[in-house]
Amino acid sequence: MSTTATTAATMQYATETVTLDLSHTQLLGLYGSMDGPHAMLRGADGTIVMAQPKDVTPMGDVMAITDVYVLLRDGRTIRRLTLPE
């Protein structure tokens, strides 16, 4: 196995400069296709969930997953989660 030093440019691109508010549910990632979209969600308690539409999660019921956002319903409240900028 060979190794190479990490360049300054690579370190800069790999470093997230925007912090997440971990006291609220966050959308960490979207993957799959429109036929089978999935979302990675992080709850305020640190729980990570891989979800798909119609799943019931501790963060709420997954109403929809698009290529840009997730809709979660918790009781009478509907939240739209987007990926961090």
C-alpha positions in Angstrom: 0.0 0.0 0.0 1.4 3.4 -0.9 0.5 6.6 0.7 0.9 10.2 -0.5 0.7 13.4 1.6 -2.6 15.2 1.7 -2.3 18.5 -0.2 -3.4 21.8 1.3 -6.1 22.1 -1.4 -7.5 18.6 -0.6 -7.6 19.4 3.1 -9.5 22.7 2.3 -12.0 20.9 0.1 -12.6 18.1 2.7 -13.1 20.5 5.6 -16.7 21.6 6.3 -16.8 25.3 7.3 -20.5 25.5 8.1 -21.5 23.9 11.4 -24.8 22.1 11.8 -27.2 23.0 14.6 -27.2 19.6 16.3 -30.1 20.6 18.6 -32.5 20.0 15.7 -33.1 17.2 13.2 -30.8 17.6 10.2 -30.7 16.2 6.7 -27.2 14.7 6.2 -27.6 13.3 2.7 -29.8 12.2 -0.2 -29.2 9.2 -2.3 -30.8 6.6 -4.6 -33.0 7.4 -7.5 -36.4 9.0 -7.9 -37.8 5.5 -8.1 -36.2 4.7 -4.7 -35.0 7.8 -3.0 -33.4 7.6 0.4 -32.4 10.2 3.0 -29.9 10.1 5.9 -31.3 12.0 8.9 -29.7 12.9 12.2 -32.0 13.5 15.2 -31.3 16.0 17.9 -30.3 13.1 20.2 -27.6 11.9 17.7 -29.7 9.1 16.2 -28.8 8.5 12.6 -31.6 7.0 10.4 -31.6 5.9 6.7 -35.2 6.6 5.5 -37.4 6.3 2.5 -40.8 7.7 1.8 -43.6 6.5 4.1 -41.1 5.4 6.8 -42.0 6.2 10.4 -38.8 7.5 12.2 -38.2 9.0 15.6 -37.8 12.3 13.8 -41.2 12.1 12.2 -43.1 10.4 9.3 -41.3 10.7 6.0 -43.9 12.2 3.6 -41.6 12.8 0.6 -38.0 12.8 -0.5 -37.0 14.8 -3.6 -33.5 15.4 -5.0 -33.4 18.6 -2.9 -35.4 18.1 0.3 -37.3 15.8 2.7 -40.7 16.4 4.2 -41.2 15.1 7.7 -44.5 15.1 9.6 -44.6 15.1 13.4 -48.1 15.3 14.6 -49.7 18.3 12.9 -46.3 19.9 12.0 -44.7 19.4 8.6 -41.0 20.3 8.3 -39.0 20.7 5.1 -35.4 19.7 5.6 -32.7 20.7 3.0 -29.0 19.8 2.8 -26.7 22.3 4.5 -25.2 24.9 2.1 
